[in-house]
Amino acid sequence: MKNTRKLALPILCIVTLIGILASGCNTANGFGKDVQKAGEGIQDGTK
């Protein structure tokens, strides 16, 4: 029983980390698109 608990914690941490990294990629992608649109708006405003 103790071996199962010792193994469960690292697995849980790894799964959580993968979930955070996967959602972070989507967030960074969306942020990049927002910055790009803002830059385009600034360029259009200076013309």
PDB file of N, CA, C and O in Angstrom:
ATOM      1  N   MET A   1       0.829  -1.194   0.000  1.00  0.00           N
ATOM      2  CA  MET A   1       0.000   0.000   0.000  1.00  0.00           C
ATOM      3  C   MET A   1       0.872   1.256   0.000  1.00  0.00           C
ATOM      4  O   MET A   1       0.550   2.223  -0.691  1.00  0.00           O
ATOM      5  N   LYS A   2       1.970   1.261   0.761  1.00  0.00           N
ATOM      6  CA  LYS A   2       2.841   2.423   0.807  1.00  0.00           C
ATOM      7  C   LYS A   2       3.540   2.642  -0.530  1.00  0.00           C
ATOM      8  O   LYS A   2       3.764   3.783  -0.933  1.00  0.00           O
ATOM      9  N   ASN A   3       3.888   1.555  -1.222  1.00  0.00           N
ATOM     10  CA  ASN A   3       4.540   1.692  -2.523  1.00  0.00           C
ATOM     11  C   ASN A   3       3.601   2.344  -3.528  1.00  0.00           C
ATOM     12  O   ASN A   3       4.039   3.132  -4.367  1.00  0.00           O
ATOM     13  N   THR A   4       2.327   2.025  -3.448  1.00  0.00           N
ATOM     14  CA  THR A   4       1.346   2.610  -4.360  1.00  0.00           C
ATOM     15  C   THR A   4       1.234   4.109  -4.118  1.00  0.00           C
ATOM     16  O   THR A   4       1.147   4.882  -5.072  1.00  0.00           O
ATOM     17  N   ARG A   5       1.236   4.520  -2.884  1.00  0.00           N
ATOM     18  CA  ARG A   5       1.159   5.949  -2.552  1.00  0.00           C
ATOM     19  C   ARG A   5       2.414   6.684  -3.007  1.00  0.00           C
ATOM     20  O   ARG A   5       2.332   7.804  -3.511  1.00  0.00           O
ATOM     21  N   LYS A   6       3.562   6.064  -2.833  1.00  0.00           N
ATOM     22  CA  LYS A   6       4.814   6.693  -3.259  1.00  0.00           C
ATOM     23  C   LYS A   6       4.840   6.851  -4.781  1.00  0.00           C
ATOM     24  O   LYS A   6       5.419   7.813  -5.286  1.00  0.00           O
ATOM     25  N   LEU A   7       4.236   5.945  -5.502  1.00  0.00           N
ATOM     26  CA  LEU A   7       4.213   6.009  -6.955  1.00  0.00           C
ATOM     27  C   LEU A   7       3.120   6.941  -7.460  1.00  0.00           C
ATOM     28  O   LEU A   7       3.280   7.558  -8.513  1.00  0.00           O
ATOM     29  N   ALA A   8       2.028   7.053  -6.743  1.00  0.00           N
ATOM     30  CA  ALA A   8       0.891   7.859  -7.183  1.00  0.00           C
ATOM     31  C   ALA A   8       1.217   9.353  -7.188  1.00  0.00           C
ATOM     32  O   ALA A   8       0.767  10.067  -8.085  1.00  0.00           O
ATOM     33  N   LEU A   9       1.964   9.833  -6.239  1.00  0.00           N
ATOM     34  CA  LEU A   9       2.271  11.259  -6.152  1.00  0.00           C
ATOM     35  C   LEU A   9       3.100  11.747  -7.337  1.00  0.00           C
ATOM     36  O   LEU A   9       2.736  12.759  -7.936  1.00  0.00           O
ATOM     37  N   PRO A  10       4.189  11.086  -7.706  1.00  0.00           N
ATOM     38  CA  PRO A  10       4.931  11.557  -8.888  1.00  0.00           C
ATOM     39  C   PRO A  10       4.111  11.470 -10.178  1.00  0.00           C
ATOM     40  O   PRO A  10       4.221  12.345 -11.037  1.00  0.00           O
ATOM     41  N   ILE A  11       3.308  10.444 -10.320  1.00  0.00           N
ATOM     42  CA  ILE A  11       2.468  10.312 -11.516  1.00  0.00           C
ATOM     43  C   ILE A  11       1.450  11.442 -11.557  1.00  0.00           C
ATOM     44  O   ILE A  11       1.220  12.029 -12.614  1.00  0.00           O
ATOM     45  N   LEU A  12       0.843  11.750 -10.432  1.00  0.00           N
ATOM     46  CA  LEU A  12      -0.118  12.848 -10.361  1.00  0.00           C
ATOM     47  C   LEU A  12       0.554  14.178 -10.713  1.00  0.00           C
ATOM     48  O   LEU A  12      -0.027  14.991 -11.432  1.00  0.00           O
ATOM     49  N   CYS A  13       1.760  14.402 -10.216  1.00  0.00           N
ATOM     50  CA  CYS A  13       2.498  15.627 -10.533  1.00  0.00           C
ATOM     51  C   CYS A  13       2.813  15.716 -12.021  1.00  0.00           C
ATOM     52  O   CYS A  13       2.693  16.790 -12.612  1.00  0.00           O
ATOM     53  N   ILE A  14       3.210  14.619 -12.627  1.00  0.00           N
ATOM     54  CA  ILE A  14       3.530  14.605 -14.053  1.00  0.00           C
ATOM     55  C   ILE A  14       2.288  14.879 -14.886  1.00  0.00           C
ATOM     56  O   ILE A  14       2.340  15.664 -15.833  1.00  0.00           O
ATOM     57  N   VAL A  15       1.184  14.251 -14.550  1.00  0.00           N
ATOM     58  CA  VAL A  15      -0.062  14.469 -15.296  1.00  0.00           C
ATOM     59  C   VAL A  15      -0.521  15.915 -15.158  1.00  0.00           C
ATOM     60  O   VAL A  15      -0.974  16.516 -16.132  1.00  0.00           O
ATOM     61  N   THR A  16      -0.410  16.470 -13.978  1.00  0.00           N
ATOM     62  CA  THR A  16      -0.784  17.868 -13.755  1.00  0.00           C
ATOM     63  C   THR A  16       0.107  18.800 -14.563  1.00  0.00           C
ATOM     64  O   THR A  16      -0.384  19.749 -15.174  1.00  0.00           O
ATOM     65  N   LEU A  17       1.396  18.541 -14.573  1.00  0.00           N
ATOM     66  CA  LEU A  17       2.338  19.362 -15.320  1.00  0.00           C
ATOM     67  C   LEU A  17       2.045  19.305 -16.821  1.00  0.00           C
ATOM     68  O   LEU A  17       2.093  20.333 -17.497  1.00  0.00           O
ATOM     69  N   ILE A  18       1.747  18.130 -17.342  1.00  0.00           N
ATOM     70  CA  ILE A  18       1.400  17.994 -18.760  1.00  0.00           C
ATOM     71  C   ILE A  18       0.139  18.789 -19.079  1.00  0.00           C
ATOM     72  O   ILE A  18       0.066  19.445 -20.119  1.00  0.00           O
ATOM     73  N   GLY A  19      -0.840  18.736 -18.206  1.00  0.00           N
ATOM     74  CA  GLY A  19      -2.069  19.502 -18.407  1.00  0.00           C
ATOM     75  C   GLY A  19      -1.825  20.995 -18.418  1.00  0.00           C
ATOM     76  O   GLY A  19      -2.399  21.715 -19.234  1.00  0.00           O
ATOM     77  N   ILE A  20      -0.980  21.465 -17.520  1.00  0.00           N
ATOM     78  CA  ILE A  20      -0.659  22.891 -17.461  1.00  0.00           C
ATOM     79  C   ILE A  20       0.090  23.321 -18.719  1.00  0.00           C
ATOM     80  O   ILE A  20      -0.206  24.368 -19.295  1.00  0.00           O
ATOM     81  N   LEU A  21       1.049  22.520 -19.139  1.00  0.00           N
ATOM     82  CA  LEU A  21       1.819  22.865 -20.338  1.00  0.00           C
ATOM     83  C   LEU A  21       0.943  22.856 -21.585  1.00  0.00           C
ATOM     84  O   LEU A  21       1.098  23.715 -22.453  1.00  0.00           O
ATOM     85  N   ALA A  22       0.033  21.904 -21.682  1.00  0.00           N
ATOM     86  CA  ALA A  22      -0.843  21.826 -22.853  1.00  0.00           C
ATOM     87  C   ALA A  22      -1.765  23.034 -22.912  1.00  0.00           C
ATOM     88  O   ALA A  22      -1.984  23.587 -23.990  1.00  0.00           O
ATOM     89  N   SER A  23      -2.303  23.446 -21.791  1.00  0.00           N
ATOM     90  CA  SER A  23      -3.180  24.618 -21.803  1.00  0.00           C
ATOM     91  C   SER A  23      -2.376  25.889 -22.001  1.00  0.00           C
ATOM     92  O   SER A  23      -2.887  26.856 -22.566  1.00  0.00           O
ATOM     93  N   GLY A  24      -1.143  25.909 -21.555  1.00  0.00           N
ATOM     94  CA  GLY A  24      -0.285  27.066 -21.750  1.00  0.00           C
ATOM     95  C   GLY A  24       0.026  27.310 -23.212  1.00  0.00           C
ATOM     96  O   GLY A  24       0.147  28.459 -23.635  1.00  0.00           O
ATOM     97  N   CYS A  25       0.159  26.244 -23.994  1.00  0.00           N
ATOM     98  CA  CYS A  25       0.422  26.403 -25.426  1.00  0.00           C
ATOM     99  C   CYS A  25      -0.749  27.104 -26.106  1.00  0.00           C
ATOM    100  O   CYS A  25      -0.547  27.992 -26.934  1.00  0.00           O
ATOM    101  N   ASN A  26      -1.953  26.713 -25.764  1.00  0.00           N
ATOM    102  CA  ASN A  26      -3.130  27.346 -26.360  1.00  0.00           C
ATOM    103  C   ASN A  26      -3.225  28.811 -25.936  1.00  0.00           C
ATOM    104  O   ASN A  26      -3.592  29.668 -26.740  1.00  0.00           O
ATOM    105  N   THR A  27      -2.901  29.094 -24.702  1.00  0.00           N
ATOM    106  CA  THR A  27      -2.965  30.460 -24.204  1.00  0.00           C
ATOM    107  C   THR A  27      -1.920  31.331 -24.905  1.00  0.00           C
ATOM    108  O   THR A  27      -2.217  32.458 -25.299  1.00  0.00           O
ATOM    109  N   ALA A  28      -0.715  30.821 -25.057  1.00  0.00           N
ATOM    110  CA  ALA A  28       0.343  31.583 -25.729  1.00  0.00           C
ATOM    111  C   ALA A  28      -0.010  31.823 -27.188  1.00  0.00           C
ATOM    112  O   ALA A  28       0.264  32.897 -27.724  1.00  0.00           O
ATOM    113  N   ASN A  29      -0.610  30.844 -27.827  1.00  0.00           N
ATOM    114  CA  ASN A  29      -1.020  30.995 -29.219  1.00  0.00           C
ATOM    115  C   ASN A  29      -2.072  32.088 -29.344  1.00  0.00           C
ATOM    116  O   ASN A  29      -1.976  32.929 -30.238  1.00  0.00           O
ATOM    117  N   GLY A  30      -3.057  32.097 -28.484  1.00  0.00           N
ATOM    118  CA  GLY A  30      -4.099  33.117 -28.494  1.00  0.00           C
ATOM    119  C   GLY A  30      -3.536  34.494 -28.184  1.00  0.00           C
ATOM    120  O   GLY A  30      -3.947  35.487 -28.785  1.00  0.00           O
ATOM    121  N   PHE A  31      -2.602  34.557 -27.253  1.00  0.00           N
ATOM    122  CA  PHE A  31      -1.974  35.829 -26.902  1.00  0.00           C
ATOM    123  C   PHE A  31      -1.185  36.375 -28.090  1.00  0.00           C
ATOM    124  O   PHE A  31      -1.207  37.579 -28.349  1.00  0.00           O
ATOM    125  N   GLY A  32      -0.499  35.510 -28.802  1.00  0.00           N
ATOM    126  CA  GLY A  32       0.256  35.926 -29.981  1.00  0.00           C
ATOM    127  C   GLY A  32      -0.652  36.516 -31.052  1.00  0.00           C
ATOM    128  O   GLY A  32      -0.304  37.509 -31.691  1.00  0.00           O
ATOM    129  N   LYS A  33      -1.807  35.907 -31.244  1.00  0.00           N
ATOM    130  CA  LYS A  33      -2.764  36.420 -32.222  1.00  0.00           C
ATOM    131  C   LYS A  33      -3.302  37.783 -31.785  1.00  0.00           C
ATOM    132  O   LYS A  33      -3.488  38.669 -32.619  1.00  0.00           O
ATOM    133  N   ASP A  34      -3.550  37.955 -30.504  1.00  0.00           N
ATOM    134  CA  ASP A  34      -4.034  39.243 -29.992  1.00  0.00           C
ATOM    135  C   ASP A  34      -2.999  40.337 -30.203  1.00  0.00           C
ATOM    136  O   ASP A  34      -3.343  41.446 -30.609  1.00  0.00           O
ATOM    137  N   VAL A  35      -1.743  40.035 -29.931  1.00  0.00           N
ATOM    138  CA  VAL A  35      -0.670  41.015 -30.103  1.00  0.00           C
ATOM    139  C   VAL A  35      -0.533  41.367 -31.584  1.00  0.00           C
ATOM    140  O   VAL A  35      -0.324  42.527 -31.938  1.00  0.00           O
ATOM    141  N   GLN A  36      -0.652  40.368 -32.435  1.00  0.00           N
ATOM    142  CA  GLN A  36      -0.553  40.610 -33.872  1.00  0.00           C
ATOM    143  C   GLN A  36      -1.679  41.538 -34.346  1.00  0.00           C
ATOM    144  O   GLN A  36      -1.435  42.466 -35.118  1.00  0.00           O
ATOM    145  N   LYS A  37      -2.891  41.293 -33.891  1.00  0.00           N
ATOM    146  CA  LYS A  37      -4.017  42.151 -34.276  1.00  0.00           C
ATOM    147  C   LYS A  37      -3.839  43.569 -33.740  1.00  0.00           C
ATOM    148  O   LYS A  37      -4.182  44.537 -34.419  1.00  0.00           O
ATOM    149  N   ALA A  38      -3.311  43.694 -32.540  1.00  0.00           N
ATOM    150  CA  ALA A  38      -3.068  45.019 -31.975  1.00  0.00           C
ATOM    151  C   ALA A  38      -2.022  45.758 -32.800  1.00  0.00           C
ATOM    152  O   ALA A  38      -2.168  46.952 -33.062  1.00  0.00           O
ATOM    153  N   GLY A  39      -0.981  45.063 -33.207  1.00  0.00           N
ATOM    154  CA  GLY A  39       0.051  45.668 -34.040  1.00  0.00           C
ATOM    155  C   GLY A  39      -0.496  46.116 -35.386  1.00  0.00           C
ATOM    156  O   GLY A  39      -0.126  47.177 -35.890  1.00  0.00           O
ATOM    157  N   GLU A  40      -1.381  45.305 -35.969  1.00  0.00           N
ATOM    158  CA  GLU A  40      -2.005  45.665 -37.242  1.00  0.00           C
ATOM    159  C   GLU A  40      -2.876  46.913 -37.069  1.00  0.00           C
ATOM    160  O   GLU A  40      -2.913  47.778 -37.944  1.00  0.00           O
ATOM    161  N   GLY A  41      -3.561  46.998 -35.955  1.00  0.00           N
ATOM    162  CA  GLY A  41      -4.398  48.169 -35.680  1.00  0.00           C
ATOM    163  C   GLY A  41      -3.558  49.430 -35.549  1.00  0.00           C
ATOM    164  O   GLY A  41      -3.950  50.495 -36.026  1.00  0.00           O
ATOM    165  N   ILE A  42      -2.407  49.310 -34.906  1.00  0.00           N
ATOM    166  CA  ILE A  42      -1.517  50.461 -34.759  1.00  0.00           C
ATOM    167  C   ILE A  42      -0.972  50.888 -36.123  1.00  0.00           C
ATOM    168  O   ILE A  42      -0.888  52.079 -36.424  1.00  0.00           O
ATOM    169  N   GLN A  43      -0.607  49.907 -36.939  1.00  0.00           N
ATOM    170  CA  GLN A  43      -0.113  50.228 -38.273  1.00  0.00           C
ATOM    171  C   GLN A  43      -1.183  50.927 -39.117  1.00  0.00           C
ATOM    172  O   GLN A  43      -0.889  51.884 -39.832  1.00  0.00           O
ATOM    173  N   ASP A  44      -2.399  50.452 -39.031  1.00  0.00           N
ATOM    174  CA  ASP A  44      -3.492  51.060 -39.788  1.00  0.00           C
ATOM    175  C   ASP A  44      -3.774  52.486 -39.286  1.00  0.00           C
ATOM    176  O   ASP A  44      -4.144  53.360 -40.069  1.00  0.00           O
ATOM    177  N   GLY A  45      -3.599  52.707 -38.008  1.00  0.00           N
ATOM    178  CA  GLY A  45      -3.851  54.029 -37.442  1.00  0.00           C
ATOM    179  C   GLY A  45      -2.804  55.061 -37.844  1.00  0.00           C
ATOM    180  O   GLY A  45      -3.083  56.259 -37.857  1.00  0.00           O
ATOM    181  N   THR A  46      -1.610  54.602 -38.168  1.00  0.00           N
ATOM    182  CA  THR A  46      -0.539  55.534 -38.528  1.00  0.00           C
ATOM    183  C   THR A  46      -0.567  55.898 -40.012  1.00  0.00           C
ATOM    184  O   THR A  46       0.163  56.792 -40.441  1.00  0.00           O
ATOM    185  N   LYS A  47      -1.393  55.222 -40.792  1.00  0.00           N
ATOM    186  CA  LYS A  47      -1.447  55.501 -42.242  1.00  0.00           C
ATOM    187  C   LYS A  47      -2.323  56.679 -42.537  1.00  0.00           C
ATOM    188  O   LYS A  47      -2.484  57.053 -43.698  1.00  0.00           O
TER     189      LYS A  47
END
